[in-house]
Amino acid sequence: MLNRIFLLAAAGVLLALGIVGAVRALRPSVQTGPVLVEQAQQERISMEAVETTPEPTLEPTSYQNTVTLLVDRQPVMTISSEFAAKQMLWAYLSSRAVAPEGERFLSAKFDCELILAQADPYAKPLEAGEALAMLEGNPALVPVRVTTLKIERNETSPEITQTSEGALPKGARILTQLGASAVSETSVETIYRAGVVVFSGTPTTNTLREARATILRVGSYTKKNTSGTPDRLEGPKGKSKGDLKLAYPMRGQVTSYFGYVAGKMNYGLNMTNDAGTAVTAPGEGIVVYCGERGAYGFVVDIDHGNGFVSRLTHLSDVQVEMNQRVFLGDALGVLATDEDGGKPPFHYELIIDGIPYNPLYYID
């Protein structure tokens, strides 16, 4: 029994010693010598591999009351407001409403469908000036139809007609009609679209002025002795006066007749009387001149019609005026005082188609 107890006790002691040895074997060994500290190496980080944190996204800018211009249903531009768009379109149409040089402007209008629609509020609009510059730089964006008259002016040189006149002294030349060239215009209606010709009509010619010939009268009247006095019926007779009644415009003494007087041509009938003697209309007609005319003094011209004109000179106290109708025997004025104090002269000319003729052929 004791042996058994002893053996069991010895086995327990051995077991306990084995457990203690095993536990000590598992514990880390502790060095009691000096402690060595190793310096840790700095970790290197590649910046390229580092991803940055993105910034927060900003809220997009929005625009209020903007409009988009649609041309033939296609968007062309965004403008700040409807009012600005309309102003810009009017300014653009006005700038295109012109005709090329040599043409006459008739009309202008937009040749497309224009619509102003509400725009995307996040689309940045153009200012009116920017939009106008954009259209002017590219007229095809908003085409304008302009109608003009293409005009060509044509002018011809006037003709010259020369006639020989026996009532004028040889060598005398009178222009009884100043010529004028014929002037006409040929016009063609032309239509432009965005500055390009798209239609040209049939030419139409209008006469602005008829041609008028220059009429030159060249004198052929001659006389061997020009130093004497002319006869009562000197010179040729002109055309018939028809129903025209003519009378002496003043009572007085005839001092010289029509023709050469002392080497100079006298184109009318010279008379004299006291200053203040009444001067009357030699026939019915219209006063076509009434005023001073150089050495003639105060002059009254009466147009009797059919190319007959009476010219009465050296008048005063004139009682008629321009465009007044007078009748045979109506008072025109009185004979003016002579500046030299002598008998005052009175001169009467009868002009037929611009040429002076002897009045005595026609006075009844």
KOLPADREN-833752 format. One line per 3 residues: number of its first residue (from 0); their letters; for each residue z, x, y of C-alpha. Coordinates in nm, 4 decimals, padded with zeros to 6 digits. Each point is the difference from the previous one (the first is absolute). Layout:
N
NUM> a> Z:X:Y | ...
***
This chain:
364
0> mln> 00.0000:00.0000:00.0000 | 00.0872:00.2750:00.2411 | -00.3085:00.1877:-00.0906
3> rif> -00.2061:-00.3015:00.0857 | 00.1744:-00.0436:00.3328 | -00.0500:00.3668:00.0811
6> lla> -00.3685:-00.0135:-00.0856 | -00.0535:-00.3076:00.2086 | 00.1808:00.1596:00.2964
9> aag> -00.2005:00.3156:-00.0300 | -00.3245:-00.1999:-00.0144 | 00.1004:-00.1892:00.3162
12> vll> 00.0742:00.3192:00.1838 | -00.3319:00.1494:-00.0998 | -00.1804:-00.3155:00.1097
15> alg> 00.1700:00.0073:00.3391 | -00.0857:00.3679:00.0464 | -00.3623:-00.0744:-00.0884
18> ivg> -00.0201:-00.2798:00.2556 | 00.1506:00.2199:00.2748 | -00.2467:00.2785:-00.0805
21> avr> -00.2907:-00.2359:00.0136 | 00.1088:-00.1359:00.3365 | 00.0330:00.3468:00.1506
24> alr> -00.3372:00.0945:-00.1306 | -00.1539:-00.2895:00.1904 | 00.1557:00.0972:00.3435
27> psv> -00.2236:00.2212:00.2367 | 00.0991:00.3565:00.0366 | 00.1523:00.0895:00.3334
30> qtg> -00.0588:00.3489:00.1383 | 00.2840:00.1430:00.1883 | -00.2098:00.2810:00.1587
33> pvl> -00.1603:-00.0005:00.3476 | -00.2223:-00.3000:00.0838 | -00.3647:00.0722:00.0903
36> veq> -00.1780:-00.2547:00.2332 | -00.3828:-00.0127:-00.0217 | -00.1922:-00.1028:00.3234
39> aqq> -00.2101:-00.3081:-00.0553 | -00.3709:00.0364:00.0893 | -00.1345:-00.2316:00.2820
42> eri> -00.2194:-00.2787:-00.1285 | -00.3555:00.0033:00.1437 | -00.1568:-00.3401:00.0846
45> sme> -00.3769:-00.0431:00.0550 | -00.0630:-00.2026:00.3200 | -00.3361:-00.1125:-00.1314
48> ave> 00.1587:-00.1781:-00.2782 | 00.2449:-00.1823:00.2236 | -00.1098:-00.3542:00.0844
51> ttp> 00.0894:-00.1282:00.3504 | 00.1351:-00.3439:00.0496 | -00.2671:-00.2259:00.1684
54> ept> 00.0812:-00.1489:00.3416 | 00.0266:-00.3735:00.0228 | -00.3345:-00.1818:00.0825
57> lep> -00.0254:-00.1255:00.3652 | -00.0854:-00.3618:00.0752 | -00.3767:-00.0208:00.1066
60> tsy> -00.0825:-00.0931:00.3637 | -00.1197:-00.3558:00.0489 | -00.2112:-00.1405:00.2861
63> qnt> 00.0290:-00.3535:00.1275 | -00.2820:-00.2356:00.1155 | -00.2804:00.2373:-00.0995
66> vtl> -00.3452:-00.1353:-00.0926 | -00.2869:00.1276:-00.2129 | -00.3560:-00.0328:00.1285
69> lvd> -00.2328:-00.1261:-00.2720 | -00.3749:00.0454:00.0526 | -00.2030:-00.2160:-00.2360
72> rqp> 00.3220:-00.0449:-00.2039 | 00.0508:00.3773:-00.0319 | 00.3086:00.1663:00.1623
75> vmt> -00.0939:00.2536:00.2651 | 00.3176:00.0836:00.1926 | 00.3557:-00.1094:00.0739
78> iss> 00.0904:-00.0670:00.3635 | 00.3400:-00.0367:00.1667 | -00.0386:-00.3672:00.0948
81> efa> -00.2468:-00.2872:00.0102 | -00.0133:00.0136:00.3808 | -00.0767:00.3740:-00.0025
84> akq> -00.2713:-00.0588:-00.2624 | -00.1711:-00.2700:00.2064 | 00.0143:00.2130:00.3151
87> mlw> -00.1466:00.2947:-00.1881 | -00.2838:-00.2108:-00.1466 | -00.0871:-00.1417:00.3443
90> ayl> -00.0053:00.3490:00.1520 | -00.2209:00.1207:-00.2861 | -00.2470:-00.2897:00.0394
93> ssr> -00.0168:00.0609:00.3767 | -00.0740:00.3696:-00.0524 | -00.2869:-00.0841:-00.2386
96> ava> -00.1494:-00.2695:00.2282 | -00.2496:00.2311:00.1722 | -00.3754:00.0486:-00.0200
99> peg> -00.1822:00.3317:-00.0299 | -00.1795:00.1353:00.3061 | -00.3119:-00.2007:00.0807
102> erf> 00.1319:-00.3126:-00.1711 | 00.1784:-00.3075:00.1340 | 00.3232:-00.1129:-00.1672
105> lsa> -00.0004:-00.3606:-00.1243 | 00.2961:-00.0549:-00.2354 | 00.2481:00.1609:-00.2392
108> kfd> 00.2097:-00.1363:-00.2862 | 00.1776:00.1172:-00.3152 | -00.2410:-00.0041:-00.2942
111> cel> 00.2678:-00.0303:-00.2682 | 00.2950:-00.2138:-00.1092 | 00.3258:00.1104:00.1636
114> ila> 00.3421:-00.1035:-00.1339 | 00.3464:00.1068:00.1202 | 00.2467:-00.0291:-00.2890
117> qad> 00.3689:00.0840:-00.0324 | 00.0310:00.3670:-00.0960 | 00.2185:00.1870:-00.2490
120> pya> 00.3206:00.0660:00.2000 | 00.0235:00.3521:-00.1459 | -00.3543:00.1019:00.1099
123> kpl> 00.0075:00.1993:00.3239 | -00.2187:-00.1764:00.2623 | -00.2462:00.1525:00.2467
126> eag> 00.0482:-00.0357:00.3734 | -00.2721:-00.1933:00.1845 | -00.1439:00.3171:00.1544
129> eal> -00.0205:00.1735:-00.3378 | -00.1663:-00.3040:-00.1561 | -00.2553:-00.0242:00.2845
132> aml> -00.0870:00.3699:-00.0320 | -00.0430:-00.0476:-00.3739 | -00.2491:-00.2868:00.0464
135> egn> -00.1943:00.1765:00.2748 | -00.0327:00.3046:-00.2223 | -00.1364:-00.2109:-00.2866
138> pal> -00.1812:-00.3114:00.1310 | -00.0892:-00.1083:-00.3531 | 00.3663:-00.0885:-00.0701
141> vpv> -00.0203:-00.3053:00.2265 | -00.3742:-00.0535:00.0705 | -00.0996:-00.1579:00.3318
144> rvt> -00.3324:-00.1845:00.0461 | -00.1543:00.0770:00.3427 | -00.3122:-00.1816:00.1262
147> tlk> -00.2076:00.1605:00.2773 | -00.3376:-00.0272:00.1709 | -00.1962:00.3214:-00.0324
150> ier> -00.2020:00.0188:00.3228 | -00.3059:00.2057:00.0899 | -00.1298:-00.0146:00.3580
153> net> -00.3722:00.0423:00.0662 | -00.1632:00.0568:00.3402 | -00.3641:00.0407:00.0989
156> spe> -00.1491:00.1612:00.3124 | -00.1295:-00.2366:00.2722 | -00.3712:-00.0291:00.0724
159> itq> -00.1476:00.0788:00.3423 | -00.2618:-00.2326:00.1523 | -00.1933:00.1249:00.3027
162> tse> -00.2105:-00.2254:00.2228 | -00.2115:00.0563:00.3108 | 00.1039:-00.2031:00.3042
165> gal> -00.2347:-00.0586:00.2935 | 00.2884:-00.1162:00.2211 | 00.1654:00.3429:-00.0218
168> pkg> -00.1394:00.3003:00.1868 | -00.1623:00.2656:-00.2109 | 00.2605:00.2424:-00.1326
171> ari> 00.2842:-00.2521:00.0174 | 00.1830:-00.0636:-00.3264 | 00.2455:-00.2835:-00.0559
174> ltq> 00.2102:-00.0752:-00.3064 | 00.0016:-00.3780:-00.0165 | 00.1772:-00.0065:-00.3347
177> lga> 00.2217:00.2610:-00.1543 | -00.0588:00.0189:-00.3713 | 00.2571:-00.0184:-00.2743
180> sav> -00.0166:00.0902:-00.3642 | 00.0417:-00.2517:-00.2781 | 00.3419:00.0209:-00.1622
183> set> 00.0819:-00.1421:-00.3421 | 00.2831:00.0259:-00.2493 | -00.0292:-00.0083:-00.3768
186> sve> 00.3253:-00.1008:-00.1665 | 00.1013:-00.0002:-00.3664 | 00.3210:-00.1548:-00.1316
189> tiy> 00.1834:00.2606:-00.2063 | 00.3098:-00.0427:-00.2162 | 00.2333:00.2880:-00.0839
192> rag> 00.2685:-00.0052:-00.2721 | 00.2578:00.2789:00.0275 | -00.2465:00.1845:00.2261
195> vvv> -00.2951:-00.0240:-00.2414 | -00.3111:-00.2143:00.0723 | -00.0213:-00.2845:-00.2523
198> fsg> -00.2531:-00.2281:00.1762 | -00.2803:00.0341:00.2560 | -00.1767:-00.3116:00.1297
201> tpt> -00.3518:-00.0708:00.1258 | -00.0801:00.1666:00.3374 | -00.0297:-00.2346:00.3011
204> tnt> -00.1773:00.1066:00.3216 | 00.0915:-00.1494:00.3394 | -00.1884:00.0696:00.3240
207> lre> 00.2438:00.0870:00.2780 | -00.2583:00.0584:00.2721 | -00.3709:-00.0700:00.0174
210> ara> -00.2327:00.2768:00.1077 | -00.1042:-00.0095:00.3655 | -00.2865:00.2103:00.1316
213> til> 00.0203:00.2095:00.3160 | -00.2541:-00.1397:00.2459 | -00.1370:00.2534:00.2452
216> rvg> -00.2190:-00.1231:00.2852 | -00.2309:00.2661:00.1481 | -00.1554:-00.0681:00.3416
219> syt> -00.3786:-00.0033:00.0532 | -00.0282:-00.1426:00.3541 | -00.1947:00.2321:00.2357
222> kkn> -00.1359:-00.0171:00.3532 | -00.2284:00.2428:00.1799 | 00.1776:-00.0260:00.3328
225> tsg> 00.3759:-00.0228:-00.0540 | 00.0846:00.0717:00.3625 | -00.1215:-00.3364:00.1317
228> tpd> 00.1435:-00.3492:-00.0396 | -00.0473:-00.2129:-00.3097 | -00.1916:-00.3244:-00.0055
231> rle> 00.1791:-00.3330:-00.0252 | -00.0947:-00.0385:-00.3668 | 00.0235:00.3658:-00.0982
234> gpk> 00.0456:00.0930:-00.3657 | -00.0635:-00.1992:-00.3194 | 00.1344:-00.3417:-00.0832
237> gks> 00.2359:-00.0380:-00.2937 | 00.0371:-00.2793:-00.2510 | 00.0087:-00.3678:00.0947
240> kgd> 00.3219:-00.1399:00.1448 | -00.0535:-00.3347:-00.1716 | 00.2017:-00.2811:00.1624
243> lkl> 00.2094:00.2378:00.2121 | 00.0030:-00.0869:00.3711 | 00.0514:00.2930:00.2397
246> ayp> 00.0293:00.0039:00.3804 | 00.0727:00.2548:00.2747 | 00.3743:00.0771:-00.0078
249> mrg> 00.0209:00.0583:00.3786 | -00.1880:-00.0858:00.3150 | -00.1179:00.3090:00.1806
252> qvt> -00.2731:00.2478:00.0717 | -00.1636:00.1890:-00.2908 | 00.0135:00.3706:00.0813
255> syf> -00.1641:00.1365:-00.3157 | -00.1587:-00.1344:-00.3149 | 00.0128:00.1106:-00.3604
258> gyv> -00.1784:00.3358:-00.0506 | -00.0147:00.3460:00.1535 | 00.1596:00.0204:00.3462
261> agk> -00.0234:00.3366:00.1777 | -00.0544:00.1762:-00.3326 | 00.2918:-00.1704:-00.1791
264> mny> -00.0129:-00.2899:-00.2387 | 00.1588:-00.3220:00.1257 | 00.0893:-00.2170:-00.2982
267> gln> 00.0553:-00.3230:00.1894 | -00.0392:-00.1928:00.3225 | 00.1744:00.1307:00.3141
270> mtn> 00.0993:-00.2441:00.2764 | 00.2176:00.0053:00.3089 | 00.1887:-00.2417:00.2251
273> dag> 00.3226:-00.0142:00.1946 | 00.3245:00.0888:-00.1769 | 00.1665:-00.3134:-00.1316
276> tav> -00.3279:-00.1724:-00.0928 | 00.0559:-00.2216:-00.3049 | -00.1271:00.1249:-00.3374
279> tap> -00.0639:-00.2665:-00.2645 | -00.0844:-00.0048:-00.3690 | -00.3787:00.0412:-00.0486
282> geg> 00.0205:-00.2114:-00.3187 | 00.2292:-00.1469:-00.2632 | 00.1870:00.2405:-00.2221
285> ivv> 00.3253:00.1768:-00.0952 | 00.1642:00.2701:00.2106 | 00.0028:00.3058:-00.2290
288> ycg> 00.1072:00.2605:00.2576 | 00.2049:-00.0297:00.3151 | 00.1270:00.3182:00.1666
291> erg> -00.0680:00.3239:00.1830 | -00.2882:00.2175:-00.1225 | -00.0489:00.3258:00.1900
294> ayg> -00.2599:-00.0016:00.2799 | -00.0817:-00.3648:-00.0750 | 00.3378:-00.1086:00.1398
297> fvv> 00.1351:-00.3241:-00.1429 | -00.2375:-00.1315:-00.2681 | -00.0399:-00.3374:-00.1734
300> did> -00.2179:-00.0229:-00.3137 | -00.1068:-00.3448:-00.1244 | -00.1411:-00.0438:-00.3495
303> hgn> -00.2568:-00.2821:00.0016 | -00.0723:00.0236:-00.3734 | -00.3121:00.1050:-00.1914
306> gfv> 00.0506:00.3595:00.1220 | -00.0134:-00.0856:00.3773 | 00.2788:00.1466:00.2171
309> srl> 00.0277:-00.0163:00.3795 | 00.1803:00.2864:00.1757 | 00.1251:-00.0579:00.3571
312> thl> 00.1583:00.2872:00.1942 | 00.1878:00.0842:00.3238 | 00.2166:-00.3137:-00.0067
315> sdv> 00.3425:-00.0785:00.1395 | 00.2368:-00.2995:-00.0071 | -00.1242:-00.0704:-00.3527
318> qve> 00.0931:-00.3491:-00.1231 | -00.0864:00.0282:-00.3716 | 00.1539:00.1796:-00.2954
321> mnq> -00.0967:00.1310:-00.3434 | -00.1306:-00.2520:-00.2550 | -00.0321:-00.2726:00.2622
324> rvf> -00.3060:-00.2270:-00.0248 | -00.1914:-00.0394:00.3254 | -00.2930:-00.2203:00.0964
327> lgd> -00.3004:00.0475:00.2272 | 00.1242:00.0173:00.3628 | 00.3744:00.0449:-00.0796
330> alg> 00.1822:00.2272:00.2475 | 00.0666:00.3499:-00.1348 | 00.1272:00.1744:00.3143
333> vla> -00.1348:00.1426:00.3260 | -00.1993:00.3056:00.1039 | 00.2317:00.2956:00.0559
336> tde> 00.0211:00.1982:00.3267 | -00.2103:00.3172:00.0156 | 00.2160:00.3126:00.0064
339> dgg> -00.2344:00.1662:00.2539 | 00.0207:-00.2958:00.2373 | -00.3633:-00.1050:-00.0431
342> kpp> -00.1607:-00.2958:-00.1654 | 00.1677:-00.0362:-00.3414 | -00.2367:00.0310:-00.2998
345> fhy> -00.0232:-00.2491:-00.2825 | -00.1573:00.1003:-00.3322 | -00.1148:-00.2441:-00.2687
348> eli> -00.1225:00.1069:-00.3435 | -00.1395:-00.2152:-00.2804 | 00.0560:00.1735:-00.3346
351> idg> -00.1927:-00.1285:-00.3026 | 00.1036:00.1361:-00.3397 | 00.1605:00.2980:00.1711
354> ipy> -00.2991:00.0907:00.2242 | -00.0164:-00.0770:00.3760 | -00.3078:-00.2041:00.0984
357> npl> -00.1337:-00.1182:00.3336 | 00.2050:-00.3160:00.0815 | -00.2824:-00.1516:00.2039
360> yyi> -00.1945:-00.0808:-00.3187 | 00.2819:-00.2392:-00.0969 | 00.1459:-00.1461:00.3213
363> d> -00.1226:-00.3577:00.0454
***
